[in-house]
Amino acid sequence: MFEVKEFPDFSWSLTRHKVVLDCQRKYGYDYYVSHNGWLKYNVAPIAQHAYRLKKLQHLPMFFGKIVHELIEETIKEIMYTHTLPSANSLVERARKMLNDAYITSKYQYDTWAAKPNKHNMFFDIYYHGELNKEAVSVYQGRLASIFENFLNSHTVQELMTKGQQLDIKPPEQFRFIMIDDVKVFLVMDLLYQDVETGQWVIVDWKTGKSSEADRQQLALYAYYLQEKMDVPLEDILVRNEYLLANNHVETTLELFDIENLLYIFSQSTQYMKQFQADVLTNEPYELEAFAQTEFVEKCDKCNYKEICLK
């Protein structure tokens, strides 16, 4: 049963880690001020306002989100029917999702404001009244190649050719693991095991460029398998599928990768706990304790700029 709490539970994720390093004030809005903002009654207006702003969609992130949704649906189709949709059908579905989000953003403000977790609002439309036409053209132009590359990817070809030899695990929206009594959230794109060799494969789909954080993310997933399912590290293969560049990078991780991840977790949680006025309830200090970023050029793209910059 869902319990309404005055303060959020303290938890950790790589996303949360990146936010607090990027801007303490944004971290405060994301994880404290917006808490309970989805409630209709007995909640401060600032929480509702911050929660709406938290849900604003930036076009690159929304693009990645719908690609991942369609990939997840396609993986299920492979699991149950061993068939693949056409790239054109995926492109058309993605375009419809983009168009629907545009219509809601442009013409249905009240619908979104009432339930911002159920409907979409683009950041650019909220703040500027329209999407950037050049950006729209870029992302629309990527759809065909993204889905063609996905259907021809190393992972999809392996799923189709090995068939019953692979045990594909149903995707779960929320996986978590406890580390030092802290709940750590993670979401794996794809996890399967080769039942003949015993090897486990973790796949992460990327719609943008590679980054140094990609390996940390895969290390967290591998650590989850180690701790939750007692899988030896040497039996885990991790793979990034870069759909824009049309290549994949796979490797087995070393003990150093896990140790580095746990070090980042330890340092990051200590850093986050400086904002707790009460470590038992996770009550935060006042918002002024969360410093605004020194890189003011980032503020123009921040969801919270209409309340933060005041």
Solvent accessible surface area in square Angstrom, and as a share of the most:
residue,aa,sasa,rsa
1,M,241,1.08
2,F,144,0.60
3,E,114,0.51
4,V,83,0.48
5,K,81,0.34
6,E,138,0.62
7,F,47,0.20
8,P,23,0.14
9,D,93,0.48
10,F,32,0.13
11,S,14,0.09
12,W,1,0.00
13,S,22,0.14
14,L,15,0.07
15,T,88,0.51
16,R,9,0.03
17,H,27,0.12
18,K,103,0.44
19,V,19,0.11
20,V,2,0.01
21,L,115,0.57
22,D,62,0.32
23,C,18,0.11
24,Q,40,0.18
25,R,33,0.12
26,K,51,0.21
27,Y,0,0.00
28,G,0,0.00
29,Y,7,0.03
30,D,14,0.07
31,Y,49,0.19
32,Y,16,0.06
33,V,32,0.19
34,S,3,0.02
35,H,34,0.15
36,N,16,0.08
37,G,7,0.07
38,W,91,0.32
39,L,43,0.21
40,K,113,0.48
41,Y,176,0.67
42,N,160,0.82
43,V,32,0.18
44,A,52,0.40
45,P,108,0.68
46,I,83,0.42
47,A,7,0.05
48,Q,43,0.19
49,H,47,0.21
50,A,0,0.00
51,Y,17,0.06
52,R,66,0.24
53,L,1,0.00
54,K,73,0.31
55,K,65,0.28
56,L,9,0.04
57,Q,33,0.15
58,H,48,0.22
59,L,17,0.08
60,P,71,0.45
61,M,142,0.63
62,F,6,0.02
63,F,2,0.01
64,G,11,0.11
65,K,90,0.38
66,I,1,0.01
67,V,0,0.00
68,H,57,0.25
69,E,68,0.30
70,L,3,0.01
71,I,3,0.02
72,E,48,0.21
73,E,80,0.36
74,T,1,0.01
75,I,4,0.02
76,K,81,0.34
77,E,59,0.26
78,I,5,0.03
79,M,53,0.24
80,Y,165,0.63
81,T,80,0.46
82,H,81,0.36
83,T,68,0.40
84,L,58,0.29
85,P,23,0.15
86,S,64,0.41
87,A,11,0.09
88,N,117,0.60
89,S,42,0.27
90,L,0,0.00
91,V,9,0.05
92,E,99,0.44
93,R,90,0.33
94,A,0,0.00
95,R,98,0.36
96,K,127,0.54
97,M,53,0.24
98,L,17,0.09
99,N,79,0.41
100,D,65,0.34
101,A,1,0.01
102,Y,63,0.24
103,I,78,0.40
104,T,17,0.10
105,S,5,0.03
106,K,72,0.30
107,Y,152,0.58
108,Q,75,0.33
109,Y,104,0.39
110,D,113,0.58
111,T,55,0.32
112,W,1,0.00
113,A,24,0.18
114,A,52,0.40
115,K,108,0.46
116,P,12,0.07
117,N,80,0.41
118,K,143,0.61
119,H,64,0.29
120,N,39,0.20
121,M,3,0.01
122,F,2,0.01
123,F,2,0.01
124,D,27,0.14
125,I,14,0.07
126,Y,55,0.21
127,Y,47,0.18
128,H,113,0.51
129,G,33,0.32
130,E,68,0.30
131,L,20,0.10
132,N,82,0.42
133,K,168,0.71
134,E,137,0.61
135,A,31,0.24
136,V,36,0.21
137,S,71,0.46
138,V,74,0.42
139,Y,33,0.13
140,Q,73,0.33
141,G,59,0.56
142,R,67,0.24
143,L,0,0.00
144,A,53,0.41
145,S,52,0.33
146,I,0,0.00
147,F,0,0.00
148,E,82,0.37
149,N,22,0.11
150,F,0,0.00
151,L,19,0.09
152,N,100,0.51
153,S,8,0.05
154,H,75,0.34
155,T,0,0.00
156,V,0,0.00
157,Q,76,0.34
158,E,29,0.13
159,L,3,0.02
160,M,46,0.20
161,T,107,0.62
162,K,78,0.33
163,G,20,0.19
164,Q,174,0.77
165,Q,42,0.19
166,L,15,0.07
167,D,53,0.27
168,I,24,0.12
169,K,50,0.21
170,P,81,0.51
171,P,35,0.22
172,E,87,0.39
173,Q,104,0.46
174,F,159,0.66
175,R,12,0.05
176,F,77,0.32
177,I,6,0.03
178,M,101,0.45
179,I,13,0.07
180,D,117,0.61
181,D,136,0.71
182,V,11,0.06
183,K,72,0.31
184,V,0,0.00
185,F,74,0.31
186,L,10,0.05
187,V,73,0.42
188,M,4,0.02
189,D,35,0.18
190,L,6,0.03
191,L,5,0.02
192,Y,1,0.00
193,Q,39,0.18
194,D,8,0.04
195,V,88,0.51
196,E,130,0.58
197,T,101,0.59
198,G,28,0.27
199,Q,66,0.29
200,W,25,0.09
201,V,5,0.03
202,I,0,0.00
203,V,0,0.00
204,D,5,0.03
205,W,3,0.01
206,K,40,0.17
207,T,19,0.11
208,G,33,0.32
209,K,185,0.78
210,S,75,0.48
211,S,64,0.42
212,E,162,0.73
213,A,25,0.19
214,D,13,0.07
215,R,104,0.38
216,Q,49,0.22
217,Q,49,0.22
218,L,8,0.04
219,A,2,0.01
220,L,4,0.02
221,Y,5,0.02
222,A,0,0.00
223,Y,29,0.11
224,Y,23,0.09
225,L,0,0.00
226,Q,46,0.20
227,E,104,0.47
228,K,103,0.44
229,M,78,0.35
230,D,124,0.64
231,V,10,0.06
232,P,65,0.41
233,L,19,0.09
234,E,131,0.59
235,D,53,0.28
236,I,2,0.01
237,L,23,0.12
238,V,0,0.00
239,R,2,0.01
240,N,7,0.03
241,E,5,0.02
242,Y,17,0.06
243,L,3,0.02
244,L,62,0.31
245,A,73,0.56
246,N,96,0.49
247,N,78,0.40
248,H,69,0.31
249,V,84,0.48
250,E,70,0.31
251,T,46,0.27
252,T,59,0.34
253,L,9,0.04
254,E,107,0.48
255,L,115,0.57
256,F,141,0.59
257,D,15,0.08
258,I,9,0.04
259,E,92,0.41
260,N,51,0.26
261,L,2,0.01
262,L,55,0.27
263,Y,135,0.51
264,I,26,0.13
265,F,6,0.03
266,S,39,0.25
267,Q,86,0.38
268,S,5,0.03
269,T,9,0.05
270,Q,117,0.52
271,Y,73,0.28
272,M,0,0.00
273,K,87,0.37
274,Q,92,0.41
275,F,5,0.02
276,Q,13,0.06
277,A,49,0.38
278,D,49,0.25
279,V,105,0.61
280,L,164,0.82
281,T,70,0.41
282,N,5,0.03
283,E,67,0.30
284,P,30,0.19
285,Y,110,0.42
286,E,136,0.61
287,L,43,0.22
288,E,138,0.62
289,A,52,0.40
290,F,2,0.01
291,A,52,0.40
292,Q,84,0.37
293,T,21,0.12
294,E,157,0.71
295,F,119,0.50
296,V,109,0.63
297,E,119,0.53
298,K,87,0.37
299,C,22,0.13
300,D,79,0.41
301,K,121,0.51
302,C,23,0.13
303,N,13,0.07
304,Y,1,0.01
305,K,27,0.11
306,E,52,0.23
307,I,26,0.13
308,C,22,0.13
309,L,107,0.53
310,K,201,0.85
